[in-house]
Amino acid sequence: MCGITACVGCDEAVSTLLSGLDNLEYRGYDSAGIAVPDGASLEVVKRSGEVAELARRVRRDRPGGTVGIGHTRWSTHGEPSDENAHPHTDCTDSVAVVHNGIVENYASLRDQLRASGHVLESETDTEVVPHLVEEYLAAGAAPVDALRATLGDIDGSYAIAMVVADSDQVYAARNGSPLVLGLGEDANYLASDVPAFIERTDSVVYLDDGDIVAVGPNHYEVTGADGRVRDRPVRTVEWTAEDAEKGRYDHYMHKEIHEQPRALEQTLQGRLGDGVALDDLADDTLDGVERVAFVACGTSYHASLYGAQLLTERGVPASAHLASEYVTAPPPARPGTIVVGVTQSGETADTLAALREAHSQDQPTLAVTNTVGSTAARECDDALFIRAGPEIGVAATKTFSSQVATLALLAERLAAREGAERGRPFRRALAALPDAVRTVVESDDVRSVARQFRDSDAYFFVGRGTGHPVALEGALKLKEITYEHAEGFAAGELKHGPLALVTDQTPVFAIDTGRNTEKVASNAEEIRSRGGPIVAVGPADSPLADRADAHLPVPDTDPALTGVLANVQLQLLAYHVAAGLDRPIDKPRNLAKSVTVE
């Protein structure tokens, strides 16, 4: 949610900030703004709408300077408007702040500040922060200490970056929202995520909760609430700026669908052989594990449902929980259970809350994530990385495939102790999965189907076994980027209510994984008899194909992995339907890439 960027010591702060905001716009695009110190004053430019709107305004009234902060917003408090856009300033216009997260006690702080004579002009919770800093500066505090004192006054989650007039530094802090420091040769950077500055440096410091940092052009210092210096390791990002660019594709989503073969190769590299090697994990991480409880949100939840089925098939009891529900009604802690948080960013607020709940019950935790240095990776007892590379598209694609492949490896590893793993044939199919996905993305079977059903009233997706989470994920992708109504069901549940909605304008995409095919075919006949169009998604020789109005074929593979291939076809379907409807595919309304508020 929202994107923060900052630079210190840049040749031209404004262009650096705008570039960073462009790279972070997937985190929010309701409004954007920048603040640049100019001697004893601050130059602040902000505007509702996308970063391009801000850039047009900046070109008209371009501030100079080598230090600055920027923000692209996903609204929580206050509608998208010029007034509610960040940065927010104090009464003297000498302090500017950008903020991700929620100040939970902002109403009482706002009333307190107004009673003291402060004038607050926006509807946001963030605006209390610069006014609090203003009071501490007026009392004689240095900027970093004024920020430190302000943080003691506020409750909630935050990543905050601040500039002050007459200062050549940026001051920042985090608690529950991601913030990373980039270290360049003659300049330093801050951002919510690495893509903001990856073309300038690959040396990073991931800040932890409670960290407060003062950043100059050639130095930085991380301290805690007590003012003591904290040591944070410098890491090297293992991907390049080109990996985070669209290249020849019109949209990040399309590019990332096509990147799935390479992402899967990275996921599987060095992990498959006579057995499964998960060198990320400590030797004792899986000792004593008898059952697995997954916690996740959105696409990661669907991958977890898929992983839970793979484990259950191998005799390892497993369940998948929506992280937000796990927190409100956690299942009883049981010895031998490991709680696995599946999160692309490693910063998903609901998933982190669920993992912390498990930790409070003394249950071991494992993060399955794409992001080294993320909060989930640091806070869990261990971390298993999916290694999919950067994903910019708001609608997750390649991370779903890599998550499922990683959970398949985990399932084989856990089951091997009991001699219940699927063994060499399954591992061969898993090793061949990147080529199978390559076959799907290089075909154009889905374009004609997308044209055929583009103007439908609604879309239904059905499947059994591992086809069920794929049906849920297929519906999610379609609704995210087309804004059309779509629902996914376990195929057997159609006749228990949803069948009432089937008409000749509601195509049903039936997923055949190669298991329970006759049952899925029977469900398809129920649809057909009510006049509903059927699209079969499955192997070329699927019995459903003969009963369907259209067929999206996938290569033959182990039935446990057919769902991954079917999912790629459904990603392409959603993409081409959205493109045909001229939707803003990479910037779906009301959505952002990383959900860091509960």
VEXDREN-2710 file (C-alpha; in Angstrom, 1 decimal):
% VEXDREN-2710
k/r/px/py/pz
1/MET/0.0/0.0/0.0
2/CYS/1.4/3.4/-1.1
3/GLY/5.0/3.9/-2.2
4/ILE/7.7/6.0/-0.5
5/THR/10.8/7.1/-2.3
6/ALA/13.6/9.4/-1.1
7/CYS/17.1/10.5/-2.2
8/VAL/20.0/12.3/-0.6
9/GLY/23.0/13.7/-2.6
10/CYS/21.5/13.1/-6.0
11/ASP/22.6/15.4/-8.9
12/GLU/18.9/16.3/-9.5
13/ALA/16.5/15.2/-6.8
14/VAL/13.3/15.8/-8.7
15/SER/14.1/13.5/-11.7
16/THR/15.3/10.8/-9.3
17/LEU/12.1/11.1/-7.2
18/LEU/9.8/11.0/-10.3
19/SER/11.7/8.0/-11.6
20/GLY/11.3/6.2/-8.2
21/LEU/7.6/7.0/-8.1
22/ASP/7.1/5.7/-11.6
23/ASN/8.8/2.4/-10.5
24/LEU/6.6/2.2/-7.4
25/GLU/3.3/3.2/-8.9
26/TYR/2.1/-0.4/-8.6
27/ARG/1.8/0.3/-4.9
28/GLY/-0.8/3.0/-5.3
29/TYR/-1.9/5.6/-7.9
30/ASP/-4.6/7.7/-6.3
31/SER/-2.3/10.7/-5.9
32/ALA/1.4/11.6/-5.8
33/GLY/3.7/14.3/-4.6
34/ILE/7.3/15.3/-3.8
35/ALA/9.0/17.7/-1.3
36/VAL/12.5/19.2/-1.8
37/PRO/14.3/21.4/0.7
38/ASP/15.4/24.7/-0.8
39/GLY/17.4/26.6/1.8
40/ALA/15.2/27.8/4.6
41/SER/12.0/26.6/2.9
42/LEU/10.5/23.5/1.3
43/GLU/9.2/23.1/-2.3
44/VAL/6.2/20.8/-2.2
45/VAL/4.3/19.7/-5.3
46/LYS/1.5/17.2/-5.1
47/ARG/-1.5/16.2/-7.2
48/SER/-4.4/13.7/-7.3
49/GLY/-4.2/11.2/-10.1
50/GLU/-1.3/9.2/-11.4
51/VAL/2.4/10.0/-11.3
52/ALA/2.2/11.4/-14.8
53/GLU/-0.1/14.1/-13.6
54/LEU/2.5/15.1/-11.0
55/ALA/5.2/15.1/-13.6
56/ARG/3.3/17.5/-15.7
57/ARG/2.8/19.8/-12.8
58/VAL/6.5/19.6/-11.8
59/ARG/7.6/20.5/-15.3
60/ARG/5.6/23.7/-15.0
61/ASP/7.1/24.7/-11.6
62/ARG/10.3/22.6/-11.2
63/PRO/12.0/22.8/-7.8
64/GLY/15.8/22.2/-7.6
65/GLY/17.9/20.5/-5.0
66/THR/19.8/17.3/-4.2
67/VAL/17.6/16.0/-1.4
68/GLY/13.9/15.0/-1.4
69/ILE/11.0/12.7/-0.6
70/GLY/8.2/11.4/-2.8
71/HIS/5.0/9.4/-2.4
72/THR/2.4/7.6/-4.5
73/ARG/-0.8/7.0/-2.6
74/TRP/-3.4/4.2/-2.1
75/SER/-6.1/5.9/0.0
76/THR/-7.1/4.8/3.5
77/HIS/-8.1/8.1/5.2
78/GLY/-9.6/10.7/3.0
79/GLU/-10.5/10.6/-0.7
80/PRO/-7.9/11.0/-3.5
81/SER/-7.4/14.8/-3.8
82/ASP/-4.7/17.4/-4.0
83/GLU/-5.2/18.2/-0.3
84/ASN/-5.0/14.6/0.8
85/ALA/-2.0/13.8/-1.3
86/HIS/1.4/13.4/0.4
87/PRO/3.7/15.0/1.4
88/HIS/2.1/16.8/4.3
89/THR/3.6/19.8/6.0
90/ASP/3.5/21.6/9.3
91/CYS/2.2/25.1/10.1
92/THR/5.6/26.7/9.2
93/ASP/6.1/24.7/6.0
94/SER/9.5/23.7/7.2
95/VAL/8.7/19.9/7.8
96/ALA/7.4/17.6/5.2
97/VAL/6.4/14.0/5.7
98/VAL/5.3/11.0/3.6
99/HIS/3.8/8.0/5.3
100/ASN/2.5/4.5/4.6
101/GLY/0.3/2.8/7.2
102/ILE/-2.3/4.0/9.6
103/VAL/-2.0/6.3/12.6
104/GLU/-4.6/4.7/14.8
105/ASN/-4.9/7.5/17.4
106/TYR/-4.8/10.3/14.9
107/ALA/-8.3/11.7/15.9
108/SER/-7.2/12.4/19.4
109/LEU/-3.8/13.8/18.3
110/ARG/-5.6/16.0/15.8
111/ASP/-7.9/17.4/18.5
112/GLN/-4.9/18.0/20.7
113/LEU/-2.9/19.8/18.0
114/ARG/-5.9/22.0/17.0
115/ALA/-6.4/22.9/20.7
116/SER/-2.7/24.1/20.6
117/GLY/-3.4/26.3/17.6
118/HIS/-2.3/24.1/14.8
119/VAL/-4.2/24.2/11.5
120/LEU/-4.7/20.9/9.8
121/GLU/-6.0/21.0/6.3
122/SER/-6.5/17.4/5.1
123/GLU/-8.7/14.4/6.0
124/THR/-5.6/12.2/6.4
125/ASP/-4.2/10.6/9.5
126/THR/-0.7/11.4/8.3
127/GLU/-1.0/15.2/8.7
128/VAL/-0.6/14.9/12.5
129/VAL/3.0/13.7/12.1
130/PRO/4.6/16.9/10.8
131/HIS/2.7/19.0/13.3
132/LEU/4.0/16.9/16.2
133/VAL/7.5/17.1/14.8
134/GLU/7.1/20.9/14.5
135/GLU/6.3/21.1/18.3
136/TYR/9.4/19.1/19.2
137/LEU/11.6/21.2/16.9
138/ALA/10.3/24.3/18.5
139/ALA/11.3/22.9/21.9
140/GLY/14.9/22.6/20.6
141/ALA/15.1/19.0/19.5
142/ALA/17.3/18.0/16.6
143/PRO/15.3/16.6/13.6
144/VAL/16.0/12.9/14.2
145/ASP/15.1/13.4/17.9
146/ALA/12.0/15.2/17.0
147/LEU/10.9/12.3/14.8
148/ARG/11.9/9.9/17.6
149/ALA/9.7/11.7/20.1
150/THR/6.8/11.9/17.6
151/LEU/6.9/8.2/17.1
152/GLY/6.4/7.8/20.8
153/ASP/3.1/9.7/20.5
154/ILE/1.6/7.7/17.7
155/ASP/0.0/4.3/17.6
156/GLY/-0.3/2.1/14.6
157/SER/1.8/1.0/11.6
158/TYR/4.0/3.2/9.6
159/ALA/6.9/3.8/7.2
160/ILE/7.7/7.4/7.4
161/ALA/10.2/9.6/5.5
162/MET/10.8/13.3/6.4
163/VAL/12.7/16.3/5.2
164/VAL/13.3/19.5/7.1
165/ALA/14.3/22.9/5.7
166/ASP/17.9/23.8/6.1
167/SER/18.9/20.1/6.4
168/ASP/20.7/17.9/3.8
169/GLN/19.4/14.7/5.3
170/VAL/16.3/12.5/5.1
171/TYR/14.9/11.0/8.3
172/ALA/12.9/7.9/8.3
173/ALA/11.4/5.1/10.5
174/ARG/9.4/1.9/10.1
175/ASN/7.0/-0.1/12.2
176/GLY/4.9/-2.7/10.3
177/SER/5.4/-1.2/6.8
178/PRO/8.4/-2.0/4.6
179/LEU/11.3/0.5/4.2
180/VAL/14.6/-0.2/2.5
181/LEU/17.8/1.9/2.3
182/GLY/19.8/1.9/-0.9
183/LEU/23.5/2.7/-0.7
184/GLY/25.1/4.4/-3.7
185/GLU/28.6/5.7/-4.3
186/ASP/27.8/9.4/-4.0
187/ALA/24.1/9.3/-3.0
188/ASN/21.8/7.2/-0.8
189/TYR/18.1/6.3/-1.3
190/LEU/15.1/5.2/0.7
191/ALA/12.0/3.4/-0.6
192/SER/9.2/1.1/0.1
193/ASP/10.6/-1.4/-2.3
194/VAL/13.8/-2.0/-4.2
195/PRO/12.5/-1.2/-7.7
196/ALA/12.4/2.5/-6.8
197/PHE/16.2/2.7/-7.0
198/ILE/17.5/-0.6/-8.5
199/GLU/18.9/1.1/-11.6
200/ARG/21.2/3.2/-9.3
201/THR/22.4/0.6/-6.7
202/ASP/22.0/-3.0/-5.7
203/SER/23.4/-2.6/-2.2
204/VAL/20.6/-2.4/0.3
205/VAL/19.8/-2.3/4.0
206/TYR/16.4/-3.7/5.0
207/LEU/15.2/-1.7/8.0
208/ASP/13.4/-3.5/10.8
209/ASP/10.5/-2.5/13.0
210/GLY/11.5/0.2/15.5
211/ASP/14.4/1.4/13.3
212/ILE/14.9/5.2/12.9
213/VAL/17.5/6.2/10.3
214/ALA/19.2/9.5/9.4
215/VAL/20.5/9.4/5.9
216/GLY/23.1/11.8/4.4
217/PRO/24.7/11.6/0.9
218/ASN/27.7/9.6/2.2
219/HIS/26.6/8.2/5.5
220/TYR/23.6/6.9/7.5
221/GLU/22.9/5.9/11.1
222/VAL/20.2/3.5/12.3
223/THR/19.1/3.9/15.9
224/GLY/16.2/2.7/18.0
225/ALA/13.6/4.4/20.2
226/ASP/16.3/4.6/22.9
227/GLY/18.7/6.4/20.6
228/ARG/21.2/3.5/20.6
229/VAL/22.9/2.6/17.3
230/ARG/21.5/-0.5/15.6
231/ASP/23.7/-2.6/13.2
232/ARG/21.9/-3.8/10.1
233/PRO/23.6/-5.9/7.4
234/VAL/24.2/-4.7/3.9
235/ARG/22.8/-7.1/1.3
236/THR/23.1/-7.4/-2.5
237/VAL/20.0/-7.5/-4.6
238/GLU/20.3/-10.5/-7.0
239/TRP/18.3/-9.0/-9.9
240/THR/18.8/-6.1/-12.2
241/ALA/16.8/-3.0/-13.3
242/GLU/16.0/-4.7/-16.6
243/ASP/14.2/-7.5/-14.6
244/ALA/11.8/-4.8/-13.3
245/GLU/11.1/-3.2/-16.7
246/LYS/8.3/-4.0/-19.2
247/GLY/10.6/-4.4/-22.1
248/ARG/8.7/-5.2/-25.3
249/TYR/5.5/-5.9/-23.5
250/ASP/2.6/-3.5/-23.2
251/HIS/1.9/-4.4/-19.6
252/TYR/3.9/-5.8/-16.7
253/MET/1.2/-8.5/-16.2
254/HIS/1.7/-9.9/-19.8
255/LYS/5.5/-9.8/-19.3
256/GLU/5.3/-11.6/-16.0
257/ILE/3.0/-14.3/-17.4
258/HIS/5.6/-14.9/-20.1
259/GLU/8.4/-14.9/-17.4
260/GLN/6.9/-17.9/-15.7
261/PRO/9.1/-20.6/-17.3
262/ARG/12.3/-18.7/-16.2
263/ALA/10.8/-18.1/-12.7
264/LEU/10.0/-21.8/-12.3
265/GLU/13.6/-22.7/-13.4
266/GLN/14.9/-20.4/-10.7
267/THR/12.5/-21.9/-8.2
268/LEU/13.6/-25.5/-8.9
269/GLN/17.3/-24.9/-9.6
270/GLY/19.4/-27.0/-7.3
271/ARG/16.5/-28.4/-5.5
272/LEU/15.6/-31.5/-7.5
273/GLY/17.5/-34.7/-7.9
274/ASP/17.2/-38.1/-6.4
275/GLY/15.4/-36.3/-3.7
276/VAL/14.5/-32.8/-2.7
277/ALA/17.1/-30.4/-1.4
278/LEU/15.9/-27.3/0.4
279/ASP/19.2/-25.7/1.3
280/ASP/17.4/-22.5/2.4
281/LEU/16.2/-24.3/5.5
282/ALA/18.2/-25.1/8.6
283/ASP/18.7/-28.8/9.2
284/ASP/16.2/-29.0/12.0
285/THR/13.5/-26.7/10.7
286/LEU/11.2/-29.6/9.7
287/ASP/12.1/-31.9/12.5
288/GLY/9.1/-33.1/14.4
289/VAL/6.6/-31.6/11.9
290/GLU/3.5/-33.8/11.7
291/ARG/1.1/-31.3/10.2
292/VAL/1.1/-28.0/8.3
293/ALA/-1.2/-25.0/8.7
294/PHE/-0.9/-22.4/5.9
295/VAL/-1.8/-18.8/6.4
296/ALA/-2.1/-16.5/3.5
297/CYS/-4.3/-13.9/1.6
298/GLY/-5.5/-13.6/-2.0
299/THR/-3.5/-15.4/-4.6
300/SER/-1.1/-16.8/-2.0
301/TYR/-4.1/-18.3/-0.2
302/HIS/-5.1/-20.1/-3.4
303/ALA/-1.5/-21.4/-3.7
304/SER/-1.8/-22.5/-0.1
305/LEU/-5.0/-24.4/-0.8
306/TYR/-3.1/-26.1/-3.7
307/GLY/-0.2/-26.9/-1.4
308/ALA/-2.4/-28.3/1.3
309/GLN/-3.9/-30.8/-1.2
310/LEU/-0.4/-31.9/-2.3
311/LEU/0.6/-32.5/1.3
312/THR/-2.7/-34.3/2.1
313/GLU/-2.2/-36.6/-0.9
314/ARG/1.1/-37.6/0.6
315/GLY/-0.3/-38.4/4.0
316/VAL/0.7/-35.2/5.7
317/PRO/-2.3/-33.5/7.3
318/ALA/-2.5/-29.9/6.0
319/SER/-4.9/-27.0/6.0
320/ALA/-5.0/-23.5/4.5
321/HIS/-6.4/-20.5/6.4
322/LEU/-7.3/-17.0/5.3
323/ALA/-4.8/-15.1/7.4
324/SER/-7.3/-12.4/8.4
325/GLU/-9.6/-15.1/9.8
326/TYR/-6.8/-17.1/11.5
327/VAL/-6.1/-14.0/13.6
328/THR/-9.7/-13.6/14.8
329/ALA/-10.3/-17.3/15.5
330/PRO/-7.0/-19.2/15.6
331/PRO/-7.2/-23.0/15.8
332/PRO/-6.0/-24.6/19.0
333/ALA/-2.2/-25.0/19.0
334/ARG/-1.2/-28.6/18.5
335/PRO/2.3/-30.1/19.0
336/GLY/3.9/-31.1/15.7
337/THR/2.2/-28.3/13.7
338/ILE/4.3/-25.8/11.7
339/VAL/2.5/-22.6/10.6
340/VAL/3.6/-21.6/7.1
341/GLY/3.0/-18.0/6.0
342/VAL/2.8/-17.8/2.2
343/THR/3.3/-14.2/1.1
344/GLN/4.9/-12.8/-2.1
345/SER/6.1/-9.6/-0.6
346/GLY/6.8/-10.9/2.9
347/GLU/5.1/-7.7/4.2
348/THR/1.3/-8.6/3.9
349/ALA/-0.2/-7.2/7.1
350/ASP/-2.8/-9.9/7.7
351/THR/-0.3/-12.8/7.1
352/LEU/2.2/-11.2/9.4
353/ALA/-0.5/-10.9/12.1
354/ALA/-1.4/-14.6/11.7
355/LEU/2.3/-15.6/12.0
356/ARG/2.7/-13.5/15.1
357/GLU/-0.4/-15.1/16.6
358/ALA/1.1/-18.5/15.9
359/HIS/4.4/-17.4/17.5
360/SER/2.5/-16.3/20.6
361/GLN/1.2/-19.8/20.9
362/ASP/4.8/-21.1/20.7
363/GLN/4.2/-22.8/17.3
364/PRO/7.1/-22.9/14.9
365/THR/6.7/-20.7/11.8
366/LEU/8.1/-20.8/8.3
367/ALA/7.9/-18.0/5.7
368/VAL/7.4/-19.0/2.0
369/THR/8.2/-15.7/0.3
370/ASN/9.7/-14.1/-2.7
371/THR/11.6/-11.4/-0.8
372/VAL/14.9/-11.8/1.0
373/GLY/15.1/-9.4/4.0
374/SER/11.3/-9.1/4.3
375/THR/9.5/-8.9/7.6
376/ALA/8.1/-12.4/7.3
377/ALA/11.6/-13.8/6.4
378/ARG/13.1/-12.1/9.4
379/GLU/10.4/-12.8/12.0
380/CYS/9.7/-16.5/11.2
381/ASP/11.9/-19.3/12.5
382/ASP/13.0/-20.0/9.0
383/ALA/12.3/-18.9/5.4
384/LEU/12.0/-20.7/2.1
385/PHE/12.3/-18.4/-0.9
386/ILE/10.3/-19.0/-4.1
387/ARG/13.0/-17.1/-6.2
388/ALA/10.5/-15.8/-8.8
389/GLY/12.3/-12.5/-9.4
390/PRO/10.6/-9.1/-9.1
391/GLU/6.8/-9.0/-9.8
392/ILE/5.5/-5.5/-10.5
393/GLY/2.0/-6.4/-11.8
394/VAL/-0.7/-5.9/-9.2
395/ALA/-2.4/-9.1/-10.4
396/ALA/0.0/-11.8/-9.2
397/THR/0.9/-14.4/-11.9
398/LYS/4.4/-15.8/-11.8
399/THR/4.5/-15.9/-8.1
400/PHE/1.5/-18.2/-8.0
401/SER/3.3/-20.8/-10.1
402/SER/6.5/-20.5/-8.2
403/GLN/4.6/-20.7/-4.8
404/VAL/2.9/-23.9/-5.9
405/ALA/6.2/-25.4/-7.2
406/THR/7.9/-24.5/-3.9
407/LEU/5.1/-26.0/-1.9
408/ALA/5.3/-29.2/-4.1
409/LEU/9.0/-29.4/-3.1
410/LEU/8.0/-28.9/0.6
411/ALA/5.4/-31.7/0.3
412/GLU/7.9/-34.1/-1.2
413/ARG/10.4/-33.3/1.4
414/LEU/8.0/-33.8/4.3
415/ALA/6.5/-37.0/2.9
416/ALA/9.9/-38.5/2.1
417/ARG/10.4/-39.2/5.8
418/GLU/7.4/-41.5/5.8
419/GLY/8.2/-43.0/2.4
420/ALA/5.0/-41.5/1.1
421/GLU/6.5/-39.1/-1.5
422/ARG/5.3/-39.4/-5.1
423/GLY/8.9/-40.2/-6.0
424/ARG/10.9/-39.9/-9.2
425/PRO/8.1/-39.7/-11.8
426/PHE/6.6/-36.7/-10.0
427/ARG/10.0/-35.0/-9.6
428/ARG/10.6/-35.5/-13.3
429/ALA/7.3/-33.9/-14.1
430/LEU/8.2/-31.0/-11.7
431/ALA/11.5/-30.5/-13.4
432/ALA/9.7/-30.4/-16.8
433/LEU/7.2/-27.9/-15.6
434/PRO/9.0/-24.8/-16.9
435/ASP/9.0/-26.2/-20.5
436/ALA/5.3/-27.2/-20.2
437/VAL/4.5/-23.6/-19.1
438/ARG/6.6/-22.3/-22.0
439/THR/4.4/-24.3/-24.4
440/VAL/1.3/-22.7/-23.0
441/VAL/2.5/-19.1/-23.1
442/GLU/3.9/-19.4/-26.6
443/SER/0.5/-20.6/-28.0
444/ASP/-2.3/-18.2/-28.8
445/ASP/-5.2/-20.6/-28.1
446/VAL/-6.7/-18.2/-25.6
447/ARG/-7.1/-15.1/-27.7
448/SER/-10.0/-16.4/-29.7
449/VAL/-11.8/-17.7/-26.6
450/ALA/-11.3/-14.3/-25.0
451/ARG/-12.9/-12.6/-28.0
452/GLN/-15.7/-15.1/-28.0
453/PHE/-16.7/-14.5/-24.4
454/ARG/-15.5/-10.9/-23.8
455/ASP/-19.0/-9.5/-23.6
456/SER/-20.5/-12.1/-21.2
457/ASP/-22.6/-11.1/-18.2
458/ALA/-20.5/-13.1/-15.8
459/TYR/-17.9/-15.8/-15.6
460/PHE/-17.8/-19.0/-13.5
461/PHE/-14.8/-21.3/-12.9
462/VAL/-15.2/-24.8/-11.5
463/GLY/-12.8/-27.6/-10.6
464/ARG/-12.2/-30.5/-8.3
465/GLY/-9.1/-31.4/-6.2
466/THR/-6.3/-29.1/-7.2
467/GLY/-8.6/-27.7/-9.9
468/HIS/-10.6/-26.0/-7.2
469/PRO/-8.0/-23.5/-6.0
470/VAL/-7.2/-22.9/-9.7
471/ALA/-10.9/-22.1/-10.3
472/LEU/-10.7/-19.6/-7.4
473/GLU/-7.5/-18.1/-8.7
474/GLY/-8.9/-17.9/-12.3
475/ALA/-12.0/-16.0/-11.1
476/LEU/-9.8/-13.6/-9.0
477/LYS/-7.6/-12.8/-11.9
478/LEU/-10.5/-12.0/-14.2
479/LYS/-12.4/-9.8/-11.7
480/GLU/-9.2/-8.0/-10.6
481/ILE/-8.3/-6.6/-14.1
482/THR/-11.5/-6.8/-16.1
483/TYR/-14.0/-5.5/-13.4
484/GLU/-16.4/-8.2/-14.7
485/HIS/-18.3/-10.5/-12.3
486/ALA/-16.5/-13.8/-11.8
487/GLU/-16.7/-16.6/-9.3
488/GLY/-14.9/-19.8/-8.6
489/PHE/-16.4/-22.9/-7.1
490/ALA/-15.7/-26.5/-6.2
491/ALA/-17.4/-28.1/-9.2
492/GLY/-19.8/-30.2/-7.0
493/GLU/-21.1/-27.0/-5.4
494/LEU/-22.7/-25.6/-8.5
495/LYS/-25.9/-27.6/-8.0
496/HIS/-26.1/-26.2/-4.4
497/GLY/-27.1/-22.7/-5.4
498/PRO/-24.9/-21.1/-8.0
499/LEU/-26.5/-23.0/-10.9
500/ALA/-29.4/-20.6/-10.5
501/LEU/-27.2/-17.9/-12.0
502/VAL/-26.2/-19.9/-15.1
503/THR/-27.6/-18.5/-18.4
504/ASP/-26.4/-18.5/-22.1
505/GLN/-24.4/-15.4/-21.2
506/THR/-22.5/-16.9/-18.3
507/PRO/-19.6/-19.1/-19.6
508/VAL/-18.3/-21.8/-17.2
509/PHE/-14.6/-22.7/-17.4
510/ALA/-14.3/-26.3/-16.3
511/ILE/-10.8/-27.4/-15.2
512/ASP/-9.8/-31.0/-15.8
513/THR/-6.7/-31.9/-14.0
514/GLY/-6.9/-35.6/-15.1
515/ARG/-8.4/-36.7/-11.8
516/ASN/-12.1/-36.8/-11.1
517/THR/-12.7/-36.1/-14.8
518/GLU/-16.0/-37.9/-15.0
519/LYS/-17.4/-36.0/-12.0
520/VAL/-16.3/-32.7/-13.5
521/ALA/-17.8/-33.8/-16.8
522/SER/-21.1/-34.6/-15.1
523/ASN/-21.1/-31.1/-13.5
524/ALA/-20.4/-29.7/-17.0
525/GLU/-23.5/-31.5/-18.4
526/GLU/-25.6/-29.8/-15.6
527/ILE/-24.4/-26.5/-17.0
528/ARG/-24.9/-27.5/-20.6
529/SER/-28.5/-28.6/-20.0
530/ARG/-29.3/-25.1/-18.6
531/GLY/-27.9/-23.4/-21.7
532/GLY/-24.6/-22.3/-20.2
533/PRO/-21.5/-22.3/-22.5
534/ILE/-18.7/-24.5/-21.4
535/VAL/-15.0/-23.9/-21.9
536/ALA/-12.8/-27.0/-21.0
537/VAL/-9.4/-26.2/-19.6
538/GLY/-7.2/-29.3/-19.5
539/PRO/-5.2/-31.9/-21.5
540/ALA/-5.7/-32.2/-25.3
541/ASP/-7.4/-35.5/-24.8
542/SER/-9.7/-34.4/-22.0
543/PRO/-13.2/-35.9/-22.3
544/LEU/-14.5/-32.5/-21.4
545/ALA/-13.3/-31.1/-24.7
546/ASP/-15.9/-33.1/-26.7
547/ARG/-18.7/-31.7/-24.5
548/ALA/-17.5/-28.1/-24.5
549/ASP/-18.0/-25.0/-26.7
550/ALA/-14.3/-24.2/-26.5
551/HIS/-11.2/-25.8/-25.2
552/LEU/-8.0/-24.3/-23.7
553/PRO/-5.5/-27.2/-24.0
554/VAL/-2.5/-27.8/-21.7
555/PRO/0.4/-30.2/-22.2
556/ASP/0.3/-33.6/-20.6
557/THR/2.0/-33.8/-17.2
558/ASP/1.4/-35.4/-13.8
559/PRO/-2.2/-34.7/-12.8
560/ALA/-1.0/-33.0/-9.6
561/LEU/0.7/-30.3/-11.8
562/THR/-2.0/-29.9/-14.5
563/GLY/-3.6/-27.2/-12.4
564/VAL/-0.5/-25.0/-12.7
565/LEU/-0.7/-25.2/-16.5
566/ALA/-4.5/-24.6/-16.5
567/ASN/-3.9/-21.5/-14.3
568/VAL/-1.5/-20.0/-16.9
569/GLN/-4.2/-20.4/-19.5
570/LEU/-6.7/-18.6/-17.2
571/GLN/-4.1/-15.8/-16.6
572/LEU/-3.9/-15.3/-20.3
573/LEU/-7.7/-15.4/-20.6
574/ALA/-8.1/-12.6/-18.0
575/TYR/-5.3/-10.6/-19.7
576/HIS/-6.8/-10.7/-23.2
577/VAL/-10.4/-10.1/-22.0
578/ALA/-9.1/-7.0/-20.0
579/ALA/-7.1/-5.8/-23.0
580/GLY/-10.2/-6.2/-25.3
581/LEU/-12.2/-4.2/-22.8
582/ASP/-9.5/-1.5/-22.7
583/ARG/-9.0/-1.8/-18.9
584/PRO/-5.9/-0.3/-17.1
585/ILE/-4.4/-3.8/-16.6
586/ASP/-1.4/-2.8/-14.5
587/LYS/-3.4/-0.3/-12.4
588/PRO/-6.7/-1.9/-11.5
589/ARG/-9.0/0.4/-9.6
590/ASN/-8.9/0.3/-5.8
591/LEU/-6.1/-2.2/-5.7
592/ALA/-2.4/-2.1/-4.9
593/LYS/0.4/-4.7/-5.0
594/SER/1.4/-5.1/-1.4
595/VAL/-1.3/-4.8/1.3
596/THR/0.5/-3.6/4.4
597/VAL/-2.5/-2.5/6.4
598/GLU/-5.0/-4.8/8.1
END
